[in-house]
Amino acid sequence: MTGATSYHAGLSAEDQVAAEYSRRGCPARARRWRGTAGEIDLIVQNGDGLIFIEVKKSSNFARAAERLDRRQMNRIYTSAAEYLARMPRGQDTAARFDVALVNQTGEIEIIENAFGF
């Protein structure tokens, strides 16, 4: 894919994932939130807590999953800590980290609590 095509495919995948979480009762709080450590694709409200979501799109779920590495997970954790610091309960806010995989046909596979540190 070209850079522009890949960018727009990523935006479309994020839109699809945000809609899926919304259907599950978890409305979006932020899209492409940028902290000092980097960007979080999607942050949704889950009751009193938050879900930080990394969206990966590729031709199939396995290839999408392969695109997430330890360095990215660390960046997301650091950015999430910065985001949580702004919350009334701070780091005591319930949170989890999901990965949403999107294949070429637009199917979504959500891996809850995906970061196994």
C-alpha positions in Angstrom: 0.0 0.0 0.0 1.1 3.6 -0.5 1.4 5.8 2.4 -1.8 7.7 1.7 -3.8 4.4 1.1 -2.4 2.9 4.3 -3.2 6.0 6.3 -6.9 6.0 5.1 -7.2 2.2 5.6 -6.0 2.8 9.1 -8.6 5.5 9.7 -11.3 3.3 8.4 -10.3 0.4 10.6 -10.3 2.8 13.6 -13.8 4.0 12.7 -15.0 0.3 12.5 -13.4 -0.6 15.8 -14.9 2.5 17.5 -18.3 1.6 16.2 -17.9 -2.0 17.5 -17.0 -0.8 21.0 -19.9 1.7 20.9 -22.2 -1.2 20.1 -20.8 -3.0 23.1 -21.7 0.0 25.3 -18.2 1.5 25.4 -18.3 5.0 23.9 -15.2 6.6 22.5 -13.5 9.2 24.8 -10.6 9.9 22.5 -9.3 9.0 19.0 -5.7 9.2 18.1 -4.8 10.7 21.5 -1.3 12.0 21.6 0.8 12.2 24.7 4.5 12.9 25.1 5.4 9.2 24.6 3.2 8.7 21.5 -0.3 8.0 20.2 -3.1 5.8 21.4 -5.4 4.8 18.6 -8.6 4.7 20.6 -9.7 5.2 24.2 -13.2 4.1 25.3 -15.2 4.3 28.5 -16.0 1.0 30.1 -18.2 1.7 33.1 -16.0 3.6 35.5 -12.9 2.4 33.8 -11.1 2.9 30.4 -9.9 0.6 27.6 -6.8 1.7 25.7 -7.0 0.1 22.2 -4.3 -0.4 19.6 -5.8 -1.0 16.1 -3.9 -3.1 13.6 -5.1 -3.7 10.1 -3.7 -6.2 7.6 -4.7 -8.8 5.0 -5.5 -11.3 7.8 -5.7 -11.4 11.6 -2.3 -13.1 12.0 -0.5 -10.6 9.9 -2.2 -7.7 11.8 -1.2 -9.2 15.2 2.4 -9.6 14.0 2.6 -5.8 13.5 2.5 -5.1 17.3 5.8 -5.3 19.1 7.1 -4.8 22.6 8.3 -1.3 21.9 4.8 -0.2 20.8 3.3 -1.8 23.9 5.7 0.1 26.1 4.9 3.3 24.3 1.1 2.7 24.8 1.6 1.9 28.5 3.6 5.2 29.0 1.0 7.2 27.0 -1.9 5.6 29.0 -0.2 6.5 32.3 -0.1 10.1 31.1 -3.7 10.0 30.1 -4.7 8.4 33.4 -2.9 11.1 35.4 -5.6 13.5 34.1 -8.4 11.4 35.4 -10.0 12.2 38.8 -8.8 8.8 40.2 -5.5 9.0 38.4 -3.6 5.7 38.2 -6.3 4.1 40.4 -8.7 4.3 37.4 -9.6 0.8 36.2 -8.0 0.2 32.8 -7.2 -2.5 30.3 -5.3 -2.7 27.1 -6.9 -4.3 24.0 -5.7 -5.0 20.5 -8.3 -4.8 17.8 -7.3 -6.7 14.6 -9.0 -5.8 11.3 -8.6 -8.0 8.2 -9.0 -7.0 4.6 -12.7 -7.7 4.5 -13.3 -5.5 7.6 -13.9 -8.3 10.1 -12.8 -7.4 13.6 -11.2 -9.6 16.2 -10.7 -8.0 19.6 -8.1 -9.4 22.0 -9.0 -8.2 25.5 -6.2 -7.6 28.0 -3.8 -8.3 25.1 -0.6 -7.0 26.7 0.8 -9.8 28.8 3.6 -8.1 30.7 
